[in-house]
Amino acid sequence: MKLKIPENILSLKAYTPGKPIEELEREYGISDSIKLASNENPLGPSPKAIEAMQAALENLHRYPDGSGYYLVNKLAEKLGVAPEQIVLGNGSDDVIGMLTRVYLRPGDEAVMTSPSFLMYEIFVRTVDAVPVMVPLKNMAIDLDAMAKAVSDKTRIIFITNPNNPTGCHITTREFEVFMANLPPEVVVVLDEAYIEFANDPECLNGLSEISDDRPLAVLRTFSKAYGLAGIRIGYGIMPAEMAAMANRVRQPFNTNILAQVGAAAALDDEAFLSKTRELIHTEFEFLKTELIPMGLDCIPTQANFFLIDVKQNAGDVFEKMLRHGVIIRSMMSYGYPEYIRITIGTHAENIRFLNALKTVLK
Ligand SMILES: *Cc1c(COP(=O)(O)O)cnc(C)c1O
């Protein structure tokens, strides 16, 4: 074919997800494998969400409500903001896409950390804007360096808190100093995909930072703490003026019927959320008490995953763990060649992970 593909599209690499579990099991001749690689909820979806989605199956011949009226209103009430401040997305990824389409023109710059969540770069390049990467400092976000990376071409800054893949967090105080010194026309996108797991009282919570007179958008998702990654639903909270612009570039039926009812029911399932949080915190402590005596360093986390320094090639460890049916992430391609990232699982999964790791590292 003789198609002219723009340079910025040619510069993209398609996101490479892991193979389906069934396929890996076939390849490696294993069964009953466990996946501790994508920061999903080990308890499954919220039971209330399952029930609500089952009841909604009969309506699947209808288009969804394009405004997500009930979910938007429920979120607004829960969060103490106006419904006009909420933008629903087909996953919070979708909201990142809307914000980049609204605020970035070709040649504009978007500041982000390196490493950071891959979707930021993909969306920025898609609109022919330029990602400006600021390295992490001791695995934490270096807000001073990010502020210094702002130029007169900067239109967006992406901040992930708690951060993926390191699990580190920024404090309210640090964030407020950072915001106070930014040029007023730079949009800050604060990605809080893991905020429900944070338990350090100093950890920034973006909701209380939103105000009509500054361009801050906070992103949240049902994919992690609420256990709904498979139905794709997330949202942004921002000044109504910004939400109105995001809604202009939103696909009218971006969130589906099951996602809307499942998310609304999950919001009411406080018991499930508490159970999830408690599991993650208890199991992180358990994993640490097992890993530290093995001579391994665990990086402190405010999320449902953490990094482990395995003091040898993480790619090899990943491969060997796979043969034991335990799927984790190697941090090799993120610039940490001797670190693995594991998502905290159920107690049984964590024991299986520890046993496999002991064998592999021997
Ligand atoms: C998982 C994750 C998300 C959530 O993406 P969804 O599209 O809502 O599933 C967003 N940001 C980061 C950093 C994540 O790790």
The ligand as an ORCA input file, in Angstrom:
! r2SCAN-3c Opt
* xyz 0 1
  C      -3.847      0.956     35.895
  C      -3.535      2.370     35.683
  C      -4.499      3.240     35.176
  C      -5.901      2.774     34.956
  O      -6.200      2.623     33.670
  P      -7.697      2.244     33.269
  O      -7.734      2.708     31.860
  O      -8.619      3.026     34.148
  O      -7.832      0.780     33.447
  C      -4.171      4.566     34.993
  N      -2.952      5.026     35.317
  C      -2.015      4.228     35.829
  C      -0.695      4.784     36.217
  C      -2.275      2.870     36.013
  O      -1.314      2.079     36.505
*
